[in-house]
Amino acid sequence: MFRKLCYALALFVAGSSSLPAAEGLREFESLKLKYGVAMESTVVSLESLRERYKARLVEIEKLYTKKGDLDGVLAAKSAIAAGDPDPKKIDSNPAEIAKLQRIFEREKASKLRQHKEETLSLCLSI
């Protein structure tokens, strides 16, 4: 949504400004490049978060295996297979997994909010 808004604003500014068409196009291309960089940064950041989350789940699974806690092992395996946690199911997991999933969801929301703010600031800089 933000991407479309930025592009629409850039096209509007380029079309309605007193700038020559070529300069308006350069502004648009510059904005598009900045958005691409911001998007790539967000994707890399989220992938890193997911990798750390999965690695911690594997550690928790090993701990449950050592304890002989079959329910914990199954919950950890299920969480690993699911990828991103389902916020509706977090509280049904063992405490260690639920805590990790809440942290993951909070961090993910923070990263997405930051991306939206960066994108909006790009749009407003037009």
N, CA, C and O atoms as a GROMACS GRO file, in nm:
protein
  504
    1MET      N    1   0.082  -0.119   0.000
    1MET     CA    2   0.000   0.000   0.000
    1MET      C    3   0.086   0.125   0.000
    1MET      O    4   0.064   0.217  -0.079
    2PHE      N    5   0.187   0.130   0.090
    2PHE     CA    6   0.273   0.248   0.096
    2PHE      C    7   0.349   0.265  -0.034
    2PHE      O    8   0.371   0.378  -0.080
    3ARG      N    9   0.388   0.153  -0.092
    3ARG     CA   10   0.463   0.159  -0.218
    3ARG      C   11   0.378   0.225  -0.326
    3ARG      O   12   0.426   0.313  -0.398
    4LYS      N   13   0.252   0.184  -0.337
    4LYS     CA   14   0.164   0.242  -0.437
    4LYS      C   15   0.141   0.390  -0.411
    4LYS      O   16   0.136   0.471  -0.503
    5LEU      N   17   0.127   0.424  -0.283
    5LEU     CA   18   0.106   0.564  -0.246
    5LEU      C   19   0.227   0.648  -0.287
    5LEU      O   20   0.211   0.756  -0.344
    6CYS      N   21   0.346   0.599  -0.257
    6CYS     CA   22   0.468   0.672  -0.293
    6CYS      C   23   0.479   0.691  -0.443
    6CYS      O   24   0.509   0.800  -0.492
    7TYR      N   25   0.454   0.583  -0.516
    7TYR     CA   26   0.462   0.592  -0.662
    7TYR      C   27   0.359   0.690  -0.716
    7TYR      O   28   0.389   0.769  -0.806
    8ALA      N   29   0.238   0.686  -0.663
    8ALA     CA   30   0.133   0.777  -0.708
    8ALA      C   31   0.172   0.921  -0.678
    8ALA      O   32   0.153   1.010  -0.762
    9LEU      N   33   0.227   0.946  -0.559
    9LEU     CA   34   0.271   1.081  -0.524
    9LEU      C   35   0.385   1.127  -0.614
    9LEU      O   36   0.387   1.241  -0.660
   10ALA      N   37   0.479   1.037  -0.640
   10ALA     CA   38   0.592   1.073  -0.725
   10ALA      C   39   0.545   1.106  -0.866
   10ALA      O   40   0.592   1.202  -0.927
   11LEU      N   41   0.452   1.028  -0.918
   11LEU     CA   42   0.400   1.054  -1.052
   11LEU      C   43   0.322   1.185  -1.055
   11LEU      O   44   0.331   1.262  -1.151
   12PHE      N   45   0.246   1.210  -0.948
   12PHE     CA   46   0.170   1.335  -0.941
   12PHE      C   47   0.264   1.455  -0.939
   12PHE      O   48   0.246   1.551  -1.013
   13VAL      N   49   0.367   1.447  -0.853
   13VAL     CA   50   0.464   1.556  -0.842
   13VAL      C   51   0.537   1.575  -0.975
   13VAL      O   52   0.555   1.687  -1.022
   14ALA      N   53   0.579   1.465  -1.034
   14ALA     CA   54   0.651   1.473  -1.161
   14ALA      C   55   0.563   1.532  -1.270
   14ALA      O   56   0.611   1.608  -1.354
   15GLY      N   57   0.434   1.498  -1.270
   15GLY     CA   58   0.344   1.546  -1.374
   15GLY      C   59   0.293   1.687  -1.351
   15GLY      O   60   0.259   1.757  -1.446
   16SER      N   61   0.286   1.730  -1.224
   16SER     CA   62   0.227   1.860  -1.197
   16SER      C   63   0.330   1.966  -1.162
   16SER      O   64   0.294   2.082  -1.142
   17SER      N   65   0.456   1.928  -1.155
   17SER     CA   66   0.557   2.027  -1.118
   17SER      C   67   0.604   2.102  -1.241
   17SER      O   68   0.574   2.067  -1.356
   18SER      N   69   0.680   2.205  -1.213
   18SER     CA   70   0.736   2.283  -1.323
   18SER      C   71   0.867   2.223  -1.372
   18SER      O   72   0.934   2.280  -1.458
   19LEU      N   73   0.902   2.110  -1.318
   19LEU     CA   74   1.024   2.043  -1.360
   19LEU      C   75   1.007   1.985  -1.500
   19LEU      O   76   0.896   1.945  -1.538
   20PRO      N   77   1.113   1.981  -1.576
   20PRO     CA   78   1.106   1.912  -1.704
   20PRO      C   79   1.073   1.764  -1.680
   20PRO      O   80   1.104   1.710  -1.574
   21ALA      N   81   1.011   1.700  -1.776
   21ALA     CA   82   0.970   1.561  -1.761
   21ALA      C   83   1.087   1.470  -1.725
   21ALA      O   84   1.072   1.380  -1.643
   22ALA      N   85   1.203   1.494  -1.785
   22ALA     CA   86   1.319   1.409  -1.757
   22ALA      C   87   1.361   1.420  -1.611
   22ALA      O   88   1.399   1.321  -1.549
   23GLU      N   89   1.355   1.541  -1.556
   23GLU     CA   90   1.393   1.560  -1.415
   23GLU      C   91   1.289   1.496  -1.323
   23GLU      O   92   1.325   1.439  -1.220
   24GLY      N   93   1.162   1.506  -1.358
   24GLY     CA   94   1.057   1.441  -1.280
   24GLY      C   95   1.075   1.291  -1.280
   24GLY      O   96   1.054   1.224  -1.179
   25LEU      N   97   1.115   1.237  -1.395
   25LEU     CA   98   1.139   1.094  -1.406
   25LEU      C   99   1.259   1.054  -1.319
   25LEU      O  100   1.257   0.948  -1.256
   26ARG      N  101   1.361   1.138  -1.316
   26ARG     CA  102   1.478   1.110  -1.230
   26ARG      C  103   1.436   1.109  -1.083
   26ARG      O  104   1.482   1.025  -1.006
   27GLU      N  105   1.350   1.203  -1.044
   27GLU     CA  106   1.299   1.205  -0.906
   27GLU      C  107   1.225   1.076  -0.875
   27GLU      O  108   1.244   1.016  -0.769
   28PHE      N  109   1.142   1.036  -0.968
   28PHE     CA  110   1.065   0.913  -0.950
   28PHE      C  111   1.158   0.793  -0.937
   28PHE      O  112   1.140   0.710  -0.848
   29GLU      N  113   1.257   0.784  -1.024
   29GLU     CA  114   1.352   0.672  -1.020
   29GLU      C  115   1.433   0.673  -0.890
   29GLU      O  116   1.463   0.568  -0.834
   30SER      N  117   1.467   0.792  -0.843
   30SER     CA  118   1.540   0.804  -0.716
   30SER      C  119   1.454   0.753  -0.600
   30SER      O  120   1.503   0.681  -0.513
   31LEU      N  121   1.328   0.792  -0.599
   31LEU     CA  122   1.236   0.747  -0.495
   31LEU      C  123   1.219   0.596  -0.501
   31LEU      O  124   1.218   0.528  -0.398
   32LYS      N  125   1.205   0.544  -0.621
   32LYS     CA  126   1.189   0.400  -0.640
   32LYS      C  127   1.312   0.325  -0.587
   32LYS      O  128   1.298   0.221  -0.524
   33LEU      N  129   1.431   0.377  -0.612
   33LEU     CA  130   1.554   0.316  -0.564
   33LEU      C  131   1.561   0.320  -0.411
   33LEU      O  132   1.597   0.221  -0.348
   34LYS      N  133   1.527   0.435  -0.353
   34LYS     CA  134   1.528   0.448  -0.207
   34LYS      C  135   1.429   0.350  -0.144
   34LYS      O  136   1.458   0.290  -0.041
   35TYR      N  137   1.314   0.335  -0.205
   35TYR     CA  138   1.215   0.241  -0.152
   35TYR      C  139   1.269   0.098  -0.161
   35TYR      O  140   1.252   0.020  -0.067
   36GLY      N  141   1.332   0.066  -0.272
   36GLY     CA  142   1.389  -0.068  -0.289
   36GLY      C  143   1.494  -0.099  -0.183
   36GLY      O  144   1.499  -0.210  -0.130
   37VAL      N  145   1.577   0.000  -0.151
   37VAL     CA  146   1.679  -0.017  -0.048
   37VAL      C  147   1.612  -0.038   0.088
   37VAL      O  148   1.653  -0.126   0.164
   38ALA      N  149   1.511   0.043   0.119
   38ALA     CA  150   1.440   0.030   0.247
   38ALA      C  151   1.371  -0.106   0.256
   38ALA      O  152   1.372  -0.169   0.361
   39MET      N  153   1.312  -0.150   0.146
   39MET     CA  154   1.242  -0.278   0.145
   39MET      C  155   1.341  -0.393   0.165
   39MET      O  156   1.314  -0.486   0.241
   40GLU      N  157   1.454  -0.387   0.097
   40GLU     CA  158   1.556  -0.491   0.110
   40GLU      C  159   1.607  -0.498   0.254
   40GLU      O  160   1.626  -0.606   0.309
   41SER      N  161   1.628  -0.383   0.314
   41SER     CA  162   1.673  -0.377   0.452
   41SER      C  163   1.571  -0.443   0.545
   41SER      O  164   1.609  -0.516   0.637
   42THR      N  165   1.444  -0.418   0.522
   42THR     CA  166   1.338  -0.477   0.604
   42THR      C  167   1.333  -0.628   0.586
   42THR      O  168   1.320  -0.702   0.683
   43VAL      N  169   1.342  -0.673   0.462
   43VAL     CA  170   1.338  -0.817   0.433
   43VAL      C  171   1.456  -0.887   0.501
   43VAL      O  172   1.437  -0.992   0.564
   44VAL      N  173   1.575  -0.831   0.489
   44VAL     CA  174   1.693  -0.890   0.551
   44VAL      C  175   1.677  -0.894   0.703
   44VAL      O  176   1.711  -0.993   0.767
   45SER      N  177   1.626  -0.786   0.759
   45SER     CA  178   1.606  -0.778   0.903
   45SER      C  179   1.505  -0.882   0.952
   45SER      O  180   1.527  -0.946   1.055
   46LEU      N  181   1.396  -0.900   0.878
   46LEU     CA  182   1.296  -0.999   0.916
   46LEU      C  183   1.349  -1.141   0.901
   46LEU      O  184   1.320  -1.228   0.984
   47GLU      N  185   1.426  -1.166   0.798
   47GLU     CA  186   1.486  -1.299   0.779
   47GLU      C  187   1.584  -1.330   0.893
   47GLU      O  188   1.588  -1.444   0.941
   48SER      N  189   1.660  -1.232   0.933
   48SER     CA  190   1.753  -1.251   1.045
   48SER      C  191   1.675  -1.282   1.173
   48SER      O  192   1.714  -1.370   1.251
   49LEU      N  193   1.567  -1.211   1.195
   49LEU     CA  194   1.482  -1.236   1.311
   49LEU      C  195   1.427  -1.378   1.307
   49LEU      O  196   1.428  -1.448   1.409
   50ARG      N  197   1.380  -1.422   1.192
   50ARG     CA  198   1.326  -1.558   1.178
   50ARG      C  199   1.434  -1.664   1.204
   50ARG      O  200   1.406  -1.766   1.267
   51GLU      N  201   1.554  -1.640   1.155
   51GLU     CA  202   1.664  -1.736   1.176
   51GLU      C  203   1.697  -1.748   1.324
   51GLU      O  204   1.716  -1.859   1.375
   52ARG      N  205   1.703  -1.635   1.395
   52ARG     CA  206   1.732  -1.638   1.538
   52ARG      C  207   1.620  -1.707   1.615
   52ARG      O  208   1.645  -1.783   1.709
   53TYR      N  209   1.496  -1.681   1.575
   53TYR     CA  210   1.378  -1.743   1.637
   53TYR      C  211   1.384  -1.896   1.620
   53TYR      O  212   1.365  -1.971   1.716
   54LYS      N  213   1.411  -1.939   1.499
   54LYS     CA  214   1.416  -2.083   1.471
   54LYS      C  215   1.532  -2.149   1.547
   54LYS      O  216   1.517  -2.258   1.601
   55ALA      N  217   1.646  -2.082   1.551
   55ALA     CA  218   1.762  -2.137   1.624
   55ALA      C  219   1.729  -2.153   1.772
   55ALA      O  220   1.767  -2.252   1.834
   56ARG      N  221   1.660  -2.057   1.828
   56ARG     CA  222   1.624  -2.067   1.970
   56ARG      C  223   1.522  -2.178   1.991
   56ARG      O  224   1.528  -2.248   2.092
   57LEU      N  225   1.429  -2.196   1.898
   57LEU     CA  226   1.333  -2.307   1.908
   57LEU      C  227   1.405  -2.442   1.906
   57LEU      O  228   1.367  -2.534   1.978
   58VAL      N  229   1.507  -2.453   1.824
   58VAL     CA  230   1.585  -2.577   1.817
   58VAL      C  231   1.653  -2.602   1.952
   58VAL      O  232   1.656  -2.716   2.000
   59GLU      N  233   1.707  -2.497   2.012
   59GLU     CA  234   1.769  -2.510   2.145
   59GLU      C  235   1.666  -2.556   2.248
   59GLU      O  236   1.693  -2.644   2.329
   60ILE      N  237   1.546  -2.496   2.244
   60ILE     CA  238   1.440  -2.534   2.337
   60ILE      C  239   1.399  -2.680   2.315
   60ILE      O  240   1.376  -2.753   2.411
   61GLU      N  241   1.391  -2.720   2.189
   61GLU     CA  242   1.357  -2.859   2.158
   61GLU      C  243   1.460  -2.954   2.220
   61GLU      O  244   1.424  -3.057   2.277
   62LYS      N  245   1.588  -2.920   2.210
   62LYS     CA  246   1.694  -3.003   2.268
   62LYS      C  247   1.681  -3.010   2.420
   62LYS      O  248   1.702  -3.116   2.480
   63LEU      N  249   1.646  -2.898   2.482
   63LEU     CA  250   1.627  -2.897   2.627
   63LEU      C  251   1.512  -2.989   2.668
   63LEU      O  252   1.523  -3.066   2.764
   64TYR      N  253   1.402  -2.981   2.594
   64TYR     CA  254   1.288  -3.067   2.624
   64TYR      C  255   1.323  -3.215   2.600
   64TYR      O  256   1.276  -3.303   2.672
   65THR      N  257   1.404  -3.240   2.500
   65THR     CA  258   1.448  -3.378   2.473
   65THR      C  259   1.530  -3.431   2.590
   65THR      O  260   1.511  -3.544   2.634
   66LYS      N  261   1.622  -3.348   2.640
   66LYS     CA  262   1.705  -3.387   2.754
   66LYS      C  263   1.619  -3.417   2.876
   66LYS      O  264   1.646  -3.510   2.952
   67LYS      N  265   1.514  -3.335   2.896
   67LYS     CA  266   1.426  -3.352   3.011
   67LYS      C  267   1.332  -3.472   2.995
   67LYS      O  268   1.275  -3.522   3.092
   68GLY      N  269   1.318  -3.518   2.870
   68GLY     CA  270   1.224  -3.626   2.843
   68GLY      C  271   1.080  -3.576   2.838
   68GLY      O  272   0.987  -3.653   2.863
   69ASP      N  273   1.062  -3.448   2.805
   69ASP     CA  274   0.930  -3.385   2.799
   69ASP      C  275   0.876  -3.398   2.656
   69ASP      O  276   0.903  -3.313   2.571
   70LEU      N  277   0.800  -3.504   2.633
   70LEU     CA  278   0.749  -3.531   2.498
   70LEU      C  279   0.657  -3.420   2.448
   70LEU      O  280   0.666  -3.380   2.331
   71ASP      N  281   0.570  -3.368   2.534
   71ASP     CA  282   0.480  -3.259   2.492
   71ASP      C  283   0.560  -3.136   2.450
   71ASP      O  284   0.528  -3.070   2.351
   72GLY      N  285   0.665  -3.105   2.527
   72GLY     CA  286   0.750  -2.991   2.494
   72GLY      C  287   0.823  -3.010   2.362
   72GLY      O  288   0.832  -2.917   2.281
   73VAL      N  289   0.874  -3.131   2.340
   73VAL     CA  290   0.943  -3.161   2.214
   73VAL      C  291   0.848  -3.145   2.096
   73VAL      O  292   0.882  -3.085   1.995
   74LEU      N  293   0.728  -3.201   2.110
   74LEU     CA  294   0.629  -3.190   2.002
   74LEU      C  295   0.587  -3.045   1.977
   74LEU      O  296   0.570  -3.004   1.862
   75ALA      N  297   0.571  -2.968   2.084
   75ALA     CA  298   0.534  -2.827   2.070
   75ALA      C  299   0.646  -2.749   1.999
   75ALA      O  300   0.620  -2.665   1.913
   76ALA      N  301   0.771  -2.778   2.035
   76ALA     CA  302   0.884  -2.712   1.970
   76ALA      C  303   0.892  -2.749   1.822
   76ALA      O  304   0.911  -2.663   1.737
   77LYS      N  305   0.878  -2.878   1.793
   77LYS     CA  306   0.881  -2.923   1.653
   77LYS      C  307   0.769  -2.857   1.572
   77LYS      O  308   0.790  -2.815   1.458
   78SER      N  309   0.653  -2.848   1.632
   78SER     CA  310   0.538  -2.785   1.566
   78SER      C  311   0.566  -2.636   1.539
   78SER      O  312   0.535  -2.585   1.432
   79ALA      N  313   0.623  -2.570   1.637
   79ALA     CA  314   0.655  -2.427   1.621
   79ALA      C  315   0.761  -2.406   1.513
   79ALA      O  316   0.753  -2.310   1.437
   80ILE      N  317   0.859  -2.495   1.508
   80ILE     CA  318   0.964  -2.485   1.405
   80ILE      C  319   0.902  -2.504   1.267
   80ILE      O  320   0.933  -2.429   1.174
   81ALA      N  321   0.816  -2.603   1.254
   81ALA     CA  322   0.754  -2.631   1.124
   81ALA      C  323   0.659  -2.519   1.080
   81ALA      O  324   0.644  -2.494   0.961
   82ALA      N  325   0.596  -2.453   1.176
   82ALA     CA  326   0.497  -2.349   1.144
   82ALA      C  327   0.562  -2.222   1.090
   82ALA      O  328   0.496  -2.146   1.019
   83GLY      N  329   0.687  -2.197   1.123
   83GLY     CA  330   0.749  -2.071   1.082
   83GLY      C  331   0.707  -1.962   1.179
   83GLY      O  332   0.728  -1.975   1.300
   84ASP      N  333   0.650  -1.855   1.127
   84ASP     CA  334   0.603  -1.746   1.214
   84ASP      C  335   0.492  -1.799   1.304
   84ASP      O  336   0.406  -1.874   1.258
   85PRO      N  337   0.493  -1.759   1.431
   85PRO     CA  338   0.390  -1.808   1.522
   85PRO      C  339   0.252  -1.751   1.491
   85PRO      O  340   0.241  -1.640   1.439
   86ASP      N  341   0.150  -1.826   1.522
   86ASP     CA  342   0.012  -1.780   1.510
   86ASP      C  343  -0.025  -1.716   1.643
   86ASP      O  344  -0.034  -1.785   1.744
   87PRO      N  345  -0.048  -1.584   1.644
   87PRO     CA  346  -0.077  -1.516   1.770
   87PRO      C  347  -0.194  -1.577   1.848
   87PRO      O  348  -0.200  -1.565   1.970
   88LYS      N  349  -0.287  -1.641   1.778
   88LYS     CA  350  -0.403  -1.701   1.844
   88LYS      C  351  -0.367  -1.828   1.921
   88LYS      O  352  -0.440  -1.870   2.010
   89LYS      N  353  -0.253  -1.888   1.886
   89LYS     CA  354  -0.215  -2.016   1.948
   89LYS      C  355  -0.098  -2.005   2.044
   89LYS      O  356  -0.056  -2.105   2.102
   90ILE      N  357  -0.044  -1.887   2.063
   90ILE     CA  358   0.076  -1.870   2.146
   90ILE      C  359   0.055  -1.922   2.288
   90ILE      O  360   0.139  -1.995   2.340
   91ASP      N  361  -0.054  -1.885   2.349
   91ASP     CA  362  -0.075  -1.921   2.490
   91ASP      C  363  -0.100  -2.070   2.511
   91ASP      O  364  -0.097  -2.117   2.625
   92SER      N  365  -0.125  -2.145   2.405
   92SER     CA  366  -0.146  -2.289   2.420
   92SER      C  367  -0.013  -2.365   2.423
   92SER      O  368  -0.013  -2.487   2.443
   93ASN      N  369   0.098  -2.296   2.404
   93ASN     CA  370   0.230  -2.360   2.403
   93ASN      C  371   0.292  -2.358   2.542
   93ASN      O  372   0.250  -2.281   2.628
   94PRO      N  373   0.393  -2.443   2.565
   94PRO     CA  374   0.467  -2.437   2.691
   94PRO      C  375   0.524  -2.296   2.713
   94PRO      O  376   0.546  -2.223   2.617
   95ALA      N  377   0.547  -2.260   2.839
   95ALA     CA  378   0.586  -2.123   2.876
   95ALA      C  379   0.708  -2.071   2.799
   95ALA      O  380   0.707  -1.957   2.754
   96GLU      N  381   0.812  -2.153   2.785
   96GLU     CA  382   0.935  -2.107   2.716
   96GLU      C  383   0.908  -2.074   2.570
   96GLU      O  384   0.958  -1.975   2.517
   97ILE      N  385   0.829  -2.158   2.506
   97ILE     CA  386   0.797  -2.136   2.364
   97ILE      C  387   0.705  -2.015   2.350
   97ILE      O  388   0.725  -1.931   2.262
   98ALA      N  389   0.605  -2.005   2.436
   98ALA     CA  390   0.511  -1.892   2.430
   98ALA      C  391   0.585  -1.760   2.451
   98ALA      O  392   0.557  -1.662   2.382
   99LYS      N  393   0.678  -1.756   2.545
   99LYS     CA  394   0.756  -1.634   2.571
   99LYS      C  395   0.836  -1.596   2.447
   99LYS      O  396   0.837  -1.479   2.407
  100LEU      N  397   0.902  -1.694   2.387
  100LEU     CA  398   0.981  -1.669   2.266
  100LEU      C  399   0.891  -1.619   2.153
  100LEU      O  400   0.929  -1.527   2.080
  101GLN      N  401   0.774  -1.677   2.138
  101GLN     CA  402   0.682  -1.637   2.032
  101GLN      C  403   0.631  -1.494   2.054
  101GLN      O  404   0.615  -1.419   1.958
  102ARG      N  405   0.606  -1.457   2.178
  102ARG     CA  406   0.563  -1.319   2.206
  102ARG      C  407   0.674  -1.220   2.171
  102ARG      O  408   0.649  -1.114   2.113
  103ILE      N  409   0.797  -1.256   2.206
  103ILE     CA  410   0.911  -1.170   2.173
  103ILE      C  411   0.923  -1.156   2.021
  103ILE      O  412   0.942  -1.046   1.969
  104PHE      N  413   0.911  -1.268   1.950
  104PHE     CA  414   0.920  -1.266   1.804
  104PHE      C  415   0.813  -1.174   1.745
  104PHE      O  416   0.842  -1.090   1.660
  105GLU      N  417   0.690  -1.190   1.790
  105GLU     CA  418   0.580  -1.108   1.737
  105GLU      C  419   0.602  -0.960   1.766
  105GLU      O  420   0.575  -0.875   1.681
  106ARG      N  421   0.651  -0.928   1.885
  106ARG     CA  422   0.677  -0.788   1.921
  106ARG      C  423   0.787  -0.730   1.832
  106ARG      O  424   0.774  -0.618   1.781
  107GLU      N  425   0.896  -0.806   1.813
  107GLU     CA  426   1.007  -0.760   1.729
  107GLU      C  427   0.964  -0.745   1.583
  107GLU      O  428   1.001  -0.648   1.516
  108LYS      N  429   0.887  -0.840   1.535
  108LYS     CA  430   0.838  -0.834   1.397
  108LYS      C  431   0.751  -0.711   1.376
  108LYS      O  432   0.766  -0.639   1.277
  109ALA      N  433   0.660  -0.687   1.469
  109ALA     CA  434   0.573  -0.569   1.459
  109ALA      C  435   0.655  -0.441   1.462
  109ALA      O  436   0.624  -0.346   1.390
  110SER      N  437   0.757  -0.438   1.544
  110SER     CA  438   0.844  -0.320   1.553
  110SER      C  439   0.916  -0.296   1.420
  110SER      O  440   0.923  -0.182   1.373
  111LYS      N  441   0.968  -0.402   1.360
  111LYS     CA  442   1.039  -0.388   1.233
  111LYS      C  443   0.945  -0.343   1.120
  111LYS      O  444   0.982  -0.261   1.037
  112LEU      N  445   0.824  -0.396   1.119
  112LEU     CA  446   0.728  -0.357   1.016
  112LEU      C  447   0.682  -0.212   1.036
  112LEU      O  448   0.663  -0.138   0.940
  113ARG      N  449   0.665  -0.172   1.162
  113ARG     CA  450   0.627  -0.034   1.192
  113ARG      C  451   0.737   0.061   1.146
  113ARG      O  452   0.710   0.166   1.088
  114GLN      N  453   0.863   0.023   1.174
  114GLN     CA  454   0.976   0.104   1.133
  114GLN      C  455   0.980   0.118   0.981
  114GLN      O  456   1.007   0.225   0.928
  115HIS      N  457   0.953   0.007   0.910
  115HIS     CA  458   0.953   0.012   0.764
  115HIS      C  459   0.843   0.107   0.713
  115HIS      O  460   0.866   0.185   0.621
  116LYS      N  461   0.726   0.100   0.773
  116LYS     CA  462   0.617   0.188   0.731
  116LYS      C  463   0.653   0.335   0.755
  116LYS      O  464   0.624   0.421   0.672
  117GLU      N  465   0.717   0.362   0.869
  117GLU     CA  466   0.758   0.500   0.898
  117GLU      C  467   0.863   0.549   0.798
  117GLU      O  468   0.856   0.663   0.751
  118GLU      N  469   0.959   0.462   0.765
  118GLU     CA  470   1.061   0.500   0.666
  118GLU      C  471   0.997   0.524   0.530
  118GLU      O  472   1.032   0.619   0.460
  119THR      N  473   0.905   0.439   0.493
  119THR     CA  474   0.838   0.453   0.364
  119THR      C  475   0.756   0.582   0.360
  119THR      O  476   0.758   0.654   0.261
  120LEU      N  477   0.686   0.608   0.468
  120LEU     CA  478   0.606   0.730   0.474
  120LEU      C  479   0.696   0.854   0.466
  120LEU      O  480   0.661   0.952   0.399
  121SER      N  481   0.810   0.851   0.534
  121SER     CA  482   0.900   0.965   0.527
  121SER      C  483   0.954   0.984   0.386
  121SER      O  484   0.977   1.097   0.342
  122LEU      N  485   0.975   0.872   0.313
  122LEU     CA  486   1.015   0.883   0.173
  122LEU      C  487   0.907   0.953   0.092
  122LEU      O  488   0.935   1.040   0.009
  123CYS      N  489   0.783   0.914   0.117
  123CYS     CA  490   0.670   0.973   0.044
  123CYS      C  491   0.660   1.122   0.073
  123CYS      O  492   0.637   1.202  -0.017
  124LEU      N  493   0.678   1.158   0.198
  124LEU     CA  494   0.664   1.298   0.238
  124LEU      C  495   0.780   1.383   0.192
  124LEU      O  496   0.771   1.506   0.191
  125SER      N  497   0.890   1.319   0.154
  125SER     CA  498   1.006   1.397   0.108
  125SER      C  499   0.992   1.441  -0.037
  125SER      O  500   1.079   1.512  -0.089
  126ILE      N  501   0.887   1.400  -0.101
  126ILE     CA  502   0.866   1.434  -0.242
  126ILE      C  503   0.836   1.582  -0.256
  126ILE      O  504   0.815   1.631  -0.367
   0.00000   0.00000   0.00000
